[in-house]
Amino acid sequence: MSTALIIYGSSTGNTESVAETIEEYLSGHDYEVTVKNVADVTIKALEDPYDLYLLGCSTWGEEEIELQEDFEYFYEDMNGSLNLADKKMAVFGCGDSSYLYFCGAVDVIEERAENLGVQILCKSLKIDGDPEDEEINEWTQEVINAAEKK
């Protein structure tokens, strides 16, 4: 059985809902899943031994990229002191496409992770408006497929 860690930051509950849907899908596909609110973990959680890491963060701010408040601290601690080489990761988040930087938090988290040597498994999941299970499940299956290939 493979293992997965999902860490999410959510203010309105949408990103939390996405994390729960991902957890449910992975659990139904032979993954043992741990889900953590970013407010309850430190960056060291990324050094724990999991087969797959999923980070979820909502985006705020119309004129600049603002990460969900609790996720800001986690993001700031994602630096060269971490050993993340070859970890398998995917990033997801919720946002509003009417904003200049739609799901910009997802983009900056993904970029920072890549700079730390993480293997980004597939295109990130960016949700506009209310999350839909079908879209989330399709993306999660892409993540599983990519993880099995690498």
C-alpha positions as CSV (number, residue, x, y, z in Angstrom):
1,M,0.0,0.0,0.0
2,S,1.3,3.4,-0.9
3,T,1.2,6.4,1.4
4,A,0.2,10.0,0.8
5,L,0.4,13.2,2.8
6,I,-2.1,16.0,2.0
7,I,-1.4,19.4,3.5
8,Y,-3.9,22.2,2.9
9,G,-4.7,25.7,3.8
10,S,-8.3,26.8,3.6
11,S,-10.1,29.9,4.7
12,T,-13.6,29.4,3.3
13,G,-13.6,25.6,3.4
14,N,-13.3,25.0,-0.4
15,T,-9.7,23.9,-0.4
16,E,-10.4,21.7,2.7
17,S,-13.2,20.1,0.8
18,V,-10.9,19.4,-2.2
19,A,-8.4,17.8,0.2
20,E,-11.1,15.6,1.6
21,T,-12.2,14.5,-1.9
22,I,-8.6,13.7,-2.8
23,E,-8.2,11.7,0.4
24,E,-11.3,9.7,-0.3
25,Y,-10.2,9.0,-3.9
26,L,-6.7,8.0,-2.9
27,S,-8.0,5.8,-0.1
28,G,-10.2,3.9,-2.6
29,H,-7.1,3.3,-4.7
30,D,-4.8,1.6,-2.2
31,Y,-3.3,4.6,-0.5
32,E,-3.0,5.2,3.2
33,V,-3.6,8.9,3.4
34,T,-2.8,11.4,6.1
35,V,-4.5,14.8,5.9
36,K,-3.2,17.8,7.8
37,N,-4.3,21.4,8.0
38,V,-1.2,23.5,7.4
39,A,-1.9,25.4,10.6
40,D,-1.2,22.2,12.5
41,V,2.1,21.2,10.9
42,T,5.6,22.5,10.4
43,I,7.6,22.3,7.2
44,K,9.4,19.3,8.6
45,A,6.3,17.2,7.7
46,L,7.6,17.3,4.1
47,E,10.6,15.3,5.3
48,D,8.4,12.5,6.6
49,P,8.5,9.3,4.5
50,Y,5.5,9.3,2.2
51,D,5.3,8.1,-1.4
52,L,3.3,11.1,-2.5
53,Y,2.9,14.7,-1.2
54,L,-0.1,16.9,-2.1
55,L,-0.1,20.6,-1.2
56,G,-3.3,22.6,-1.4
57,C,-3.7,26.4,-1.0
58,S,-6.3,29.0,-1.9
59,T,-5.2,32.3,-3.5
60,W,-6.3,35.7,-2.3
61,G,-5.6,39.2,-3.5
62,E,-6.7,40.8,-6.7
63,E,-3.5,42.7,-7.6
64,E,-0.8,40.5,-6.1
65,I,-0.5,36.8,-5.2
66,E,-1.5,36.2,-1.6
67,L,-1.4,32.7,-0.2
68,Q,-4.0,31.5,2.3
69,E,-3.0,33.1,5.6
70,D,-1.9,29.9,7.4
71,F,0.0,28.6,4.4
72,E,2.2,31.8,4.2
73,Y,4.3,30.6,7.1
74,F,4.7,27.1,5.6
75,Y,5.7,28.6,2.2
76,E,8.3,30.9,3.8
77,D,9.9,27.9,5.5
78,M,10.1,26.0,2.1
79,N,13.8,26.7,1.6
80,G,17.2,25.2,1.0
81,S,17.4,23.7,4.5
82,L,14.9,21.0,3.5
83,N,15.9,17.8,1.8
84,L,13.1,17.3,-0.7
85,A,15.1,15.9,-3.6
86,D,13.1,13.4,-5.7
87,K,10.0,13.7,-3.5
88,K,6.8,13.2,-5.7
89,M,4.4,16.1,-5.3
90,A,1.3,17.6,-6.8
91,V,-0.3,21.0,-6.0
92,F,-3.9,22.1,-6.0
93,G,-5.9,25.1,-5.0
94,C,-9.0,27.2,-5.3
95,G,-9.2,30.7,-6.7
96,D,-11.3,33.2,-8.7
97,S,-10.6,33.5,-12.4
98,S,-11.7,37.1,-12.4
99,Y,-8.5,37.9,-10.4
100,L,-5.3,38.8,-12.3
101,Y,-3.4,35.9,-10.8
102,F,-5.9,33.0,-10.9
103,C,-4.6,30.4,-8.4
104,G,-1.3,32.2,-8.3
105,A,-0.6,30.5,-4.9
106,V,-0.5,27.2,-6.6
107,D,2.0,28.5,-9.2
108,V,4.4,29.9,-6.6
109,I,4.2,26.8,-4.3
110,E,4.9,24.5,-7.3
111,E,7.8,26.7,-8.4
112,R,9.4,26.8,-4.9
113,A,9.0,23.0,-4.6
114,E,10.7,22.4,-8.0
115,N,13.5,24.6,-7.0
116,L,14.0,22.3,-3.9
117,G,14.3,19.2,-6.2
118,V,10.7,17.9,-5.9
119,Q,9.3,16.0,-8.8
120,I,6.1,17.7,-9.8
121,L,4.0,14.8,-11.1
122,C,1.5,16.6,-13.3
123,K,-0.2,19.9,-14.1
124,S,-1.6,21.5,-10.9
125,L,-5.3,21.5,-10.2
126,K,-6.8,25.0,-10.2
127,I,-10.4,25.2,-9.2
128,D,-12.5,28.2,-10.1
129,G,-15.6,28.6,-7.9
130,D,-17.1,25.6,-6.1
131,P,-15.1,22.4,-6.3
132,E,-16.7,19.5,-8.3
133,D,-15.8,15.9,-7.3
134,E,-15.6,14.7,-10.9
135,E,-12.9,17.2,-11.8
136,I,-11.0,16.5,-8.6
137,N,-11.2,12.7,-9.0
138,E,-9.9,12.9,-12.6
139,W,-7.0,15.0,-11.5
140,T,-6.2,12.7,-8.6
141,Q,-6.2,9.7,-11.0
142,E,-3.7,11.7,-13.2
143,V,-1.5,12.1,-10.1
144,I,-1.7,8.4,-9.3
145,N,-0.8,7.5,-12.9
146,A,2.2,9.8,-12.9
147,A,3.4,8.6,-9.5
148,E,3.4,5.0,-10.8
149,K,5.4,5.9,-13.9
150,K,8.2,7.7,-12.0
